[in-house]
Amino acid sequence: MPSPLSRAQAMEARSATALPVDPGWWYEPKSDGFRCLAFRQGDNVTLQAKSGKPLTRYFPEIVALLEAVTEDSFVLDTELLIPIDEGFSFEALQTRLHPAESRIRRLSTETPAVLAAFDMLQDTKGNDLRVAPWRRRHSALAAFIEDHGGLRLTLTPGTEDVGLAQAWLDEGALEGIVAKRLDGPYAEGERAMIKVKRQRTADCVVGGFRYAKDSKFVGSLLLGLYDDDGLLNHVGFTSGLAAADKPDLTRKLEALAGGTGFTGDAPGGPSRWSDERSSQWTPLSPDLVVEVSFDHVSGGRFRHGTKLIRFRPDKAPGQCRLEQIV
């Protein structure tokens, strides 16, 4: 019989600038991975992204891992992670989203993924746990991982100590901290959790820009930092520019067009996830410096778009170095 949770939606988090400090919260580290609902019903294993899109074909080693569990009915809320060196690589996860099954199979052997579980929606007896308080769901999950877990099926750590959670956040190695109510149910599709990211700033060289779609004005600035060899490497972008500022800023950027742009790592070309327009960019003479805020770095680049704080005419481009984001 199909699982009653076969169409479950992931519970989501709302962003906050600080961790909640009142009693009754559980804090978990959020690493750099893919959110994944993992379903097992009989011989069938399904992996589902937070968006609802299927991930099953991209992670055959995780499918095999869950197929090997002796219990044949459960639903877990998890994070797919790929360990690389001392941390986890979001880039390695992205390389799995490929149409060639042969490549996926090869990567699943070369860089196998880990499934880090942090919630349980259905236990091995078929009980729907979504209405149960988090303490009960976590107890069931901990027992499941104790019986069936290992190096690649793990339990996400956590704490009720907000001081310890803040220390994790301050270390800067995580994408953020997620807080959830100890007595809260699993609220599908609702922003019932709180997510706090560590905010940092960096001074970056504007090595290029992209025009906004169907516009003659700038849409985003492409950011660069210099390495020890004196090469300017693309590390991300900033957008959200004020409409009133765009005409003057566009003229200023166009006056610098045709420069060297990025002399190290440069913005990538077209991919199957981007259209031709989104891959086009204009290189600039590396004269402008901006200060931006960011939350996380992965693979030597800003994991998300950054927020423009201000232009820095007082800062020399050569002072904008990669050490700021290490």
C-alpha positions in Angstrom: 0.0 0.0 0.0 1.4 3.4 -0.9 2.7 5.5 2.0 0.3 8.2 3.2 3.2 10.5 3.2 4.3 9.9 -0.4 3.4 13.6 -1.3 4.8 15.2 1.9 6.2 18.7 1.7 9.3 19.8 3.6 8.9 22.1 6.6 10.7 25.4 6.0 12.5 28.1 7.9 12.1 31.8 8.1 15.3 33.9 8.2 16.3 35.8 11.4 19.3 37.9 12.4 19.7 36.2 15.8 19.0 32.9 17.5 15.9 32.7 19.7 17.0 32.7 23.4 13.7 31.9 25.2 13.3 28.3 26.5 12.0 25.5 24.4 14.2 25.5 21.4 16.5 22.9 19.8 19.4 24.2 17.6 21.0 22.3 14.8 23.9 23.1 12.5 23.0 23.6 8.8 25.8 22.4 6.5 26.2 23.1 2.8 24.0 20.4 1.2 20.7 19.5 -0.6 17.6 19.3 1.5 16.0 15.9 0.9 12.9 14.0 2.0 13.8 10.3 1.8 10.9 7.9 1.4 11.0 4.1 1.8 7.9 2.0 1.0 8.4 -1.7 0.4 11.2 -2.0 -2.2 10.7 1.5 -3.4 13.0 4.4 -2.3 12.3 8.0 -3.4 14.5 11.1 -2.8 12.7 14.4 -3.1 14.2 17.9 -3.1 12.6 20.7 -1.0 11.1 22.0 -4.3 9.3 18.7 -4.8 11.5 17.7 -7.7 13.0 14.2 -7.7 16.6 13.5 -6.8 16.5 9.7 -6.8 18.4 9.1 -10.1 21.2 11.4 -9.1 22.2 9.6 -5.9 22.1 5.8 -6.6 24.5 5.1 -3.6 21.9 6.7 -1.2 19.1 4.7 -2.8 21.1 1.5 -2.3 21.9 2.6 1.3 18.2 2.9 2.2 17.2 -0.2 0.3 19.6 -2.1 2.6 17.8 -1.0 5.7 15.9 -4.0 7.1 12.8 -1.8 7.8 10.7 -1.2 4.7 8.5 1.8 5.7 9.8 5.2 6.9 10.1 8.8 5.8 13.0 11.0 6.9 13.9 14.7 6.5 17.5 14.9 5.7 20.4 16.8 4.2 22.4 15.3 1.3 26.1 16.1 1.8 29.3 15.2 0.0 32.4 15.2 2.2 35.5 16.8 0.5 38.7 17.3 2.6 37.6 18.9 5.9 34.2 20.0 4.9 31.3 19.4 2.5 31.2 20.5 -1.1 28.1 22.0 -2.6 29.8 22.0 -6.0 30.2 18.3 -5.9 26.5 17.9 -5.3 25.7 20.1 -8.3 27.9 18.0 -10.5 25.4 15.1 -9.8 22.6 16.9 -11.6 23.7 15.6 -14.9 21.8 13.9 -17.7 24.4 11.1 -18.2 23.7 8.1 -16.0 27.3 6.8 -16.6 28.7 10.0 -15.1 26.3 9.9 -12.1 27.3 6.3 -11.4 31.0 7.1 -11.6 30.7 10.1 -9.3 28.6 8.1 -6.8 31.6 5.8 -6.4 34.4 8.5 -6.5 32.6 11.0 -4.2 29.8 9.1 -2.4 27.2 11.2 -0.6 26.2 11.1 3.1 22.6 11.3 4.3 22.4 13.4 7.5 18.9 12.9 9.1 17.4 15.5 11.4 13.6 14.7 11.4 11.3 11.7 11.0 7.8 12.1 9.4 6.8 8.4 9.5 8.3 5.7 11.7 9.1 2.1 10.8 5.6 0.9 12.0 3.9 3.3 9.6 2.9 5.8 12.2 2.4 9.4 10.9 4.6 11.5 13.2 3.9 14.9 11.6 1.5 15.9 14.4 3.8 14.7 17.1 6.0 17.1 19.0 9.6 17.4 17.9 10.9 15.6 21.0 8.9 12.5 20.1 10.0 12.6 16.4 13.6 13.1 17.4 13.4 10.2 19.8 12.1 7.9 17.0 14.8 9.2 14.6 17.6 8.6 17.1 16.5 5.1 17.7 16.3 4.5 13.9 19.8 5.8 13.4 21.1 3.8 16.3 19.7 0.6 14.7 20.5 1.4 11.0 22.9 4.2 10.8 26.6 4.3 10.0 29.2 6.5 8.4 26.9 7.5 5.5 23.6 7.5 7.3 24.0 9.8 10.3 22.1 11.8 12.9 22.5 15.6 12.7 23.9 16.9 16.0 22.0 19.4 18.0 21.7 21.1 21.4 19.3 23.0 23.7 22.2 25.2 24.7 21.9 28.5 22.8 25.4 29.5 23.9 26.8 26.4 22.2 24.7 27.0 19.1 26.0 30.6 18.9 29.6 29.3 19.2 28.9 27.0 16.2 27.6 29.9 14.3 30.6 32.2 15.2 33.1 29.5 14.0 32.0 30.3 10.4 32.3 26.8 9.0 28.5 26.3 8.7 25.9 27.7 6.4 23.9 28.6 9.5 22.0 27.4 12.5 18.4 26.1 12.4 16.2 26.4 15.5 12.9 24.5 16.0 10.4 24.3 18.9 10.8 21.2 21.1 7.0 20.9 21.3 6.3 21.8 17.7 4.7 19.5 15.1 6.1 19.0 11.6 4.4 21.8 9.8 4.6 20.9 6.1 5.3 23.8 3.8 5.3 26.3 6.6 8.1 28.5 7.8 7.9 27.0 11.3 11.7 26.9 11.9 14.1 29.8 12.3 17.4 30.0 10.3 20.2 32.3 11.2 23.2 32.8 9.0 26.5 34.3 9.9 26.9 37.7 8.2 30.3 38.9 7.1 31.6 41.7 4.8 34.3 41.8 2.1 35.8 44.5 -0.2 35.7 43.3 -3.8 36.8 44.5 -7.2 34.0 44.9 -9.8 35.5 42.9 -12.6 32.5 42.9 -14.8 28.7 43.4 -15.0 25.6 42.0 -16.6 22.7 44.0 -18.0 19.3 43.4 -16.5 17.0 41.3 -18.7 15.3 43.3 -21.4 17.0 46.5 -20.2 19.8 48.8 -21.2 20.8 49.3 -17.5 23.0 47.2 -15.2 21.4 44.3 -13.4 24.3 42.9 -11.4 27.9 43.5 -10.6 30.4 40.6 -10.9 32.8 40.5 -8.0 36.5 39.5 -7.9 39.3 39.1 -5.4 43.1 38.8 -6.0 45.1 35.7 -5.2 48.8 35.3 -4.3 49.7 35.3 -8.0 48.0 38.6 -8.6 45.2 37.1 -10.6 41.6 38.5 -10.2 39.3 35.6 -9.5 35.5 35.8 -9.9 33.9 35.1 -6.5 30.2 36.0 -7.0 27.8 38.8 -7.7 25.7 41.5 -6.2 22.3 42.7 -7.4 19.3 44.5 -5.9 20.6 47.8 -7.2 18.4 50.8 -6.6 16.5 51.7 -9.8 17.3 55.4 -9.4 21.0 54.7 -9.3 21.1 52.4 -12.4 21.4 55.0 -15.2 24.4 56.8 -13.7 26.0 53.5 -12.6 25.5 52.0 -16.0 27.3 55.0 -17.7 30.1 54.7 -15.2 30.5 50.9 -15.9 30.3 51.3 -19.6 33.2 53.8 -19.5 35.3 51.1 -17.9 34.2 48.4 -20.4 36.8 46.5 -22.4 39.3 46.2 -19.6 41.1 43.0 -18.5 38.2 41.8 -16.4 38.9 38.6 -14.5 42.4 37.3 -15.1 42.0 34.2 -13.0 38.7 32.2 -12.6 36.1 33.9 -14.7 32.3 33.7 -14.8 31.2 30.5 -16.5 29.7 30.2 -19.9 26.2 28.8 -20.8 25.0 25.7 -19.1 21.9 23.7 -19.3 20.5 25.6 -16.3 21.1 29.1 -17.8 19.9 30.8 -21.0 22.2 32.6 -23.4 21.3 36.0 -21.9 22.2 35.0 -18.3 25.7 33.9 -19.4 26.7 37.1 -21.1 28.8 39.6 -19.2 30.9 42.7 -19.9 34.5 42.7 -18.6 35.7 45.9 -17.0 39.0 47.6 -16.1 39.5 46.6 -12.4 39.1 50.1 -10.9 35.9 50.0 -8.8 35.8 48.5 -5.3 32.6 47.7 -3.4 31.9 46.5 0.1 29.4 43.7 0.2 27.9 41.5 3.0 27.7 37.7 2.5 26.6 34.7 4.6 28.6 31.7 3.3 31.5 30.7 1.1 31.7 27.4 -0.8 34.5 26.4 -3.2 36.2 29.8 -2.9 33.0 31.7 -4.0 30.1 33.3 -2.3 27.4 30.6 -1.9 24.6 33.1 -2.5 24.2 36.5 -3.9 25.7 39.3 -1.8 24.2 42.6 -0.6 25.8 45.8 -1.7 26.8 48.0 1.2 28.7 50.9 -0.5 31.3 51.8 -3.0 34.8 52.1 -1.7 36.8 54.8 -3.6 39.2 54.9 -0.7 40.2 51.3 -1.2 42.9 50.2 -3.7 41.7 47.3 -5.9 45.0 45.4 -5.1 44.0 45.3 -1.5 41.0 43.2 -2.2 42.3 39.7 -1.6 40.9 36.2 -1.3 42.1 36.0 2.3 39.0 38.0 3.3 36.7 35.0 2.6 38.9 32.1 3.7 
